[in-house]
Amino acid sequence: MPDARYAVAAVVITAAVTWTLRALPFAALAPLRASGTVQYLSTRMPAGVMLILVVYCLRDIPLTQPRALAPVVALAVTVGLHLWRRNALLSIVGGTAVHVILASTVFAT
């Protein structure tokens, strides 16, 4: 069994490395906050990421089958709710509920 000095040194080194790794991103991001590029990306990225997620989720849907209507209708409901209320939680929950209801009842295979 290691002596107490070894155990204390191991804990101190581990704590120092952990603290440094957690503080490093904040130190690296501080100069970037004033960057025009980062400010531009912060306004454009959310919509771009959502568009990529929508395309990724809908890419394998067989459009020739009736069951493809469930995700398309759910997407339309999600977009409609978001444009109407501007509430992300309501949009996500409403679209998910519509998709689950349609997929499990109307378009169940």
C-alpha positions as CSV (number, residue, x, y, z in Angstrom):
1,M,0.0,0.0,0.0
2,P,1.4,3.4,-0.9
3,D,2.3,5.8,1.8
4,A,0.2,8.9,2.6
5,R,2.5,11.4,0.8
6,Y,2.1,9.4,-2.4
7,A,-1.7,9.3,-2.1
8,V,-1.9,13.0,-1.3
9,A,0.4,13.9,-4.3
10,A,-1.7,11.7,-6.6
11,V,-4.9,13.5,-5.4
12,V,-3.4,17.0,-5.8
13,I,-2.0,16.2,-9.3
14,T,-5.3,14.7,-10.4
15,A,-7.2,17.8,-9.0
16,A,-4.8,20.2,-10.7
17,V,-5.2,18.4,-14.1
18,T,-9.0,18.2,-13.8
19,W,-9.2,21.9,-12.9
20,T,-6.9,22.9,-15.7
21,L,-8.8,20.9,-18.3
22,R,-12.1,22.4,-17.1
23,A,-10.8,26.0,-17.1
24,L,-9.0,25.7,-20.4
25,P,-12.0,26.1,-22.7
26,F,-13.1,29.2,-20.9
27,A,-9.6,30.7,-21.2
28,A,-9.5,29.8,-24.9
29,L,-13.0,31.2,-25.7
30,A,-12.4,34.6,-24.0
31,P,-10.5,36.2,-26.9
32,L,-13.0,34.7,-29.4
33,R,-16.0,36.5,-28.0
34,A,-15.0,39.8,-29.6
35,S,-14.4,38.1,-33.0
36,G,-16.8,39.2,-35.8
37,T,-16.7,35.7,-37.3
38,V,-17.8,34.1,-34.0
39,Q,-20.6,36.6,-33.6
40,Y,-21.8,35.9,-37.2
41,L,-21.7,32.2,-36.6
42,S,-23.5,32.4,-33.4
43,T,-26.5,34.0,-35.2
44,R,-26.4,31.6,-38.2
45,M,-25.4,28.3,-36.8
46,P,-28.6,27.3,-34.9
47,A,-30.7,27.4,-38.0
48,G,-28.0,25.6,-40.0
49,V,-27.7,22.9,-37.5
50,M,-31.5,22.4,-37.4
51,L,-31.6,22.2,-41.1
52,I,-28.9,19.6,-41.2
53,L,-30.7,17.6,-38.5
54,V,-34.0,17.7,-40.5
55,V,-32.3,16.6,-43.7
56,Y,-30.5,13.8,-41.8
57,C,-33.8,12.6,-40.1
58,L,-35.9,12.7,-43.3
59,R,-33.4,11.3,-45.8
60,D,-34.3,7.7,-45.5
61,I,-38.1,8.1,-45.6
62,P,-39.7,6.3,-48.5
63,L,-41.8,9.0,-50.1
64,T,-43.8,6.5,-52.1
65,Q,-45.4,4.8,-49.1
66,P,-48.2,6.3,-47.0
67,R,-46.3,5.9,-43.7
68,A,-44.0,8.7,-44.9
69,L,-46.8,11.1,-44.1
70,A,-46.3,10.8,-40.3
71,P,-42.9,12.5,-40.1
72,V,-43.8,15.0,-42.8
73,V,-47.0,16.0,-41.0
74,A,-45.1,16.1,-37.7
75,L,-42.5,18.4,-39.3
76,A,-45.2,20.7,-40.6
77,V,-46.9,20.8,-37.1
78,T,-43.5,21.5,-35.5
79,V,-42.7,24.4,-37.9
80,G,-46.3,25.7,-37.6
81,L,-46.2,25.7,-33.8
82,H,-42.9,27.4,-33.7
83,L,-43.9,30.1,-36.1
84,W,-47.1,30.6,-34.2
85,R,-45.8,30.6,-30.6
86,R,-42.0,31.0,-30.9
87,N,-41.6,28.4,-28.1
88,A,-39.1,25.7,-28.8
89,L,-40.3,23.4,-26.1
90,L,-43.9,23.6,-27.3
91,S,-42.8,23.0,-30.9
92,I,-40.7,19.9,-30.1
93,V,-43.2,18.3,-27.8
94,G,-46.1,19.1,-30.1
95,G,-44.3,17.7,-33.2
96,T,-43.2,14.6,-31.3
97,A,-46.7,14.0,-30.0
98,V,-48.2,14.3,-33.5
99,H,-45.6,11.9,-34.9
100,V,-46.0,9.3,-32.2
101,I,-49.8,9.4,-32.5
102,L,-49.8,9.2,-36.3
103,A,-47.1,6.5,-36.4
104,S,-48.7,4.3,-33.8
105,T,-52.3,4.7,-34.9
106,V,-53.0,6.0,-38.4
107,F,-49.9,4.8,-40.2
108,A,-49.2,1.7,-38.1
109,T,-47.9,-1.2,-40.2
